[in-house]
């Protein structure tokens, strides 16, 4: 029996799962993106955070890796090199995270697959391939509806002194930060998208406040307007979502689908459950 290692990685965290034979197990590491890391850095993360958690005698025959940043050939090669350096005997397949989301959400059926996590992405999947993809422009120019952009909107309102006293007090108590520290993390330190997305937790913890609800509704509506609306298939096929933002604010996604008379499909916190189904079938 071939042992498969399946991975789904966003910018913040990566989920790994062994399947096949008597070997099973779920593991987590930090997020991996070849946009920000080279092959050697990725190799070091895998050796430090993943290898010690795997059974010592397991022989992995196949690796199916789905990850953020793995759309361009150069990024795919970086990821492929890193994985093959750790598991030289395994057959390695690297694909982008949207394909992973599509296979997890749609299986082998057509549909609109969307990722709403640290970043955001979407595409129309015909049951085999992503045949339409509204380009993801990253958290500076795009990523509408993502944790990074929602966090950015929250920080904008905080720094512009647009919070009322109650919400400002909650924010200050939660983070105990300063304007200078926020700007330092956004403009000078590495991985600012991950830093920004970390503030999405505050949005979830303060549901019901009108400012929070406005940020969430406007942010997710922007995702529908700039992405979902660009696919004519959105009116004839179900809309599926995965990612922490999609899962935690699924009530708003349902309301938007009802408002625009669109069919809501599956919402998964993580693609891994669906990817296991896909690769085991």
C-alpha positions in Angstrom: 0.0 0.0 0.0 1.4 3.4 -1.0 1.6 5.9 1.8 0.5 9.4 0.6 1.4 12.7 2.2 -1.2 15.3 1.4 -0.6 19.0 2.2 -2.6 22.1 2.1 -0.8 25.3 2.9 -1.9 28.9 3.2 0.2 31.8 4.2 -0.4 31.4 8.0 -0.5 27.6 8.5 -0.1 24.3 6.6 -2.1 21.1 7.2 -0.4 17.8 6.5 -2.1 14.3 6.5 -0.7 10.8 6.0 -3.1 8.3 4.4 -2.7 4.7 3.1 -2.1 1.4 4.7 -2.2 1.6 8.5 -0.7 5.0 8.6 -2.9 8.0 9.4 -2.3 11.3 11.1 -2.8 15.0 10.9 0.0 17.4 11.4 0.5 21.2 11.3 3.3 23.5 10.5 3.6 27.2 9.8 2.3 28.4 6.4 4.7 28.1 3.5 4.8 30.4 0.5 7.5 30.2 -2.2 6.7 33.9 -2.8 8.5 34.7 0.5 10.7 31.7 1.1 13.4 29.9 -1.0 13.9 26.1 -1.3 16.4 25.9 1.5 14.3 27.9 3.9 11.3 25.7 3.2 13.4 22.5 3.6 14.5 23.8 7.1 10.9 24.4 8.1 9.9 20.9 7.0 12.8 19.3 8.9 12.2 21.4 12.0 8.4 21.4 12.2 7.1 18.3 10.3 9.7 15.5 10.2 9.9 15.1 14.0 6.1 14.6 14.1 6.0 11.8 11.5 6.3 8.1 12.4 10.0 7.3 12.2 9.6 4.2 9.9 7.1 5.6 7.5 8.0 5.4 3.8 6.2 8.1 1.8 5.6 7.1 -1.8 3.6 10.0 -3.0 3.3 13.7 -2.0 0.4 15.8 -3.2 1.1 19.4 -2.2 -1.4 22.3 -2.6 -0.1 25.6 -1.6 -0.4 29.4 -1.8 2.0 31.0 -4.3 2.3 27.8 -6.3 0.8 29.1 -9.6 3.9 30.3 -11.4 6.4 27.7 -12.7 9.3 29.3 -10.7 7.3 29.0 -7.4 6.3 25.4 -8.2 9.9 24.5 -8.9 11.0 26.0 -5.5 8.4 24.0 -3.7 9.2 20.8 -5.7 12.9 21.2 -5.0 12.3 21.6 -1.2 10.0 18.6 -1.0 12.3 16.3 -3.1 15.3 17.3 -0.9 13.4 16.0 2.1 11.8 13.0 0.5 14.0 12.0 -2.5 12.3 8.7 -3.1 8.7 10.1 -3.3 6.8 11.1 -6.4 6.0 14.8 -5.8 3.1 16.7 -7.3 2.8 20.4 -6.6 -0.3 22.4 -7.3 -1.7 25.7 -6.3 -4.1 26.1 -3.4 -7.1 26.9 -5.5 -6.9 23.5 -7.2 -6.7 22.0 -3.8 -9.8 24.0 -2.7 -11.7 23.0 -5.9 -10.9 19.3 -5.5 -11.8 19.4 -1.8 -15.1 21.4 -2.3 -16.3 20.1 -5.6 -14.8 16.7 -5.9 -15.3 15.8 -9.6 -18.3 18.1 -10.1 -18.3 21.6 -11.6 -18.7 24.6 -9.3 -17.2 27.9 -8.1 -14.5 27.3 -5.6 -13.3 30.2 -3.3 -10.7 30.6 -0.7 -11.2 33.1 2.1 -8.3 32.8 4.5 -5.2 34.9 5.0 -5.5 35.6 1.3 -8.4 35.1 -1.1 -8.8 33.5 -4.5 -11.6 32.0 -6.6 -12.2 30.1 -9.8 -14.6 28.1 -11.9 -13.8 24.4 -11.8 -15.2 22.1 -14.5 -14.8 19.0 -12.5 -11.2 18.4 -13.7 -9.5 21.8 -14.2 -9.7 25.4 -13.1 -10.9 26.9 -16.4 -11.6 30.5 -15.2 -9.7 32.4 -12.5 -10.1 36.0 -11.6 -6.5 36.9 -10.9 -5.4 37.2 -7.3 -3.5 40.4 -6.8 -2.2 39.9 -3.3 -3.2 41.9 -0.1 -2.0 45.3 -1.4 -3.9 45.4 -4.7 -6.5 42.7 -4.2 -7.4 39.8 -1.8 -10.9 41.2 -1.1 -12.6 39.3 1.6 -9.4 37.9 3.0 -8.2 38.0 6.6 -5.3 40.3 5.6 -7.7 42.9 3.9 -10.3 42.7 6.6 -7.5 43.2 9.2 -6.2 46.1 7.2 -9.7 47.7 7.1 -9.9 47.3 10.9 -6.5 48.9 11.5 -7.4 51.7 9.1 -10.4 52.6 11.2 -8.5 52.3 14.4 -5.6 54.5 13.2 -8.1 57.1 11.7 -9.8 57.3 15.2 -13.0 56.1 13.6 -13.8 53.7 16.5 -16.3 54.7 19.2 -14.9 54.7 22.8 -16.3 51.3 23.6 -14.7 49.6 20.6 -11.4 51.5 21.0 -11.2 50.3 24.6 -11.8 46.7 23.6 -9.0 47.0 20.9 -6.5 48.6 23.3 -7.2 46.0 26.0 -6.8 43.1 23.5 -3.6 44.2 21.7 -1.9 46.8 23.9 -0.1 48.2 20.9 0.6 51.7 19.4 0.4 53.4 16.1 4.2 53.2 15.6 4.2 49.5 16.4 1.4 48.8 13.9 3.2 50.7 11.2 6.5 49.0 12.0 4.9 45.5 11.6 3.1 46.5 8.3 5.9 48.3 6.5 9.2 47.1 8.0 8.8 43.5 9.3 8.5 40.3 7.2 5.1 38.7 6.4 2.9 41.7 6.9 -0.1 39.9 5.3 0.1 37.3 8.2 0.3 40.2 10.7 -2.8 41.9 9.2 -4.8 38.7 9.1 -4.1 38.2 12.8 -6.6 41.0 13.5 -9.5 39.0 12.0 -9.8 37.4 15.4 -10.9 40.7 16.9 -13.6 40.9 14.2 -14.9 37.5 15.2 -14.8 38.3 19.0 -16.8 41.5 18.6 -19.6 40.5 16.3 -22.7 42.6 16.8 -20.9 45.9 17.0 -22.1 48.0 14.1 -18.5 49.0 13.0 -17.4 45.3 13.0 -20.5 44.2 11.1 -19.9 47.0 8.5 -16.3 45.9 8.0 -17.3 42.3 7.5 -20.3 42.9 5.3 -18.5 45.5 3.1 -15.4 43.3 2.9 -17.2 40.1 1.9 -19.5 42.0 -0.5 -16.4 43.4 -2.2 -15.3 39.8 -2.8 -18.6 38.9 -4.4 -18.6 42.1 -6.6 -15.0 41.8 -7.7 -14.8 38.0 -8.1 -18.0 36.0 -7.9 -19.8 38.4 -10.2 -17.1 37.9 -12.9 -18.1 34.3 -13.5 -21.3 33.8 -15.5 -21.3 30.3 -14.0 -22.1 31.7 -10.6 -25.7 31.8 -11.6 -25.9 28.2 -12.7 -23.5 26.4 -10.3 -23.1 26.2 -6.6 -20.7 28.5 -4.7 -18.3 26.7 -2.4 -16.0 28.3 0.2 -13.1 27.2 2.3 -10.7 29.0 4.8 -10.9 30.5 8.3 -12.7 33.6 7.1 -15.3 31.7 5.2 -15.9 29.4 8.1 -16.1 32.0 10.9 -18.3 34.4 8.9 -20.4 31.8 7.0 -23.6 33.5 8.1 -22.7 36.5 6.1 -21.8 34.4 3.0 -25.2 32.8 3.3 -26.9 36.2 3.6 -25.1 37.4 0.5 -26.0 34.3 -1.5 -29.6 34.8 -0.6 -29.5 38.5 -1.4 -28.0 37.9 -4.9 -30.1 34.7 -5.4 -27.0 32.5 -5.8 -26.8 28.8 -4.7 -24.6 28.2 -1.7 -22.7 24.9 -1.7 -20.2 23.6 0.9 -18.3 25.7 3.4 -15.2 24.0 4.9 -12.9 25.3 7.6 -10.0 23.6 5.9 -9.7 21.8 2.5 -8.1 18.7 4.1 -11.3 16.8 4.8 -12.3 17.1 1.1 -8.8 16.4 -0.2 -8.7 13.1 1.7 -12.0 12.1 0.1 -10.7 13.1 -3.3 -7.3 11.2 -3.1 -8.8 8.1 -1.4 -11.6 7.7 -4.0 
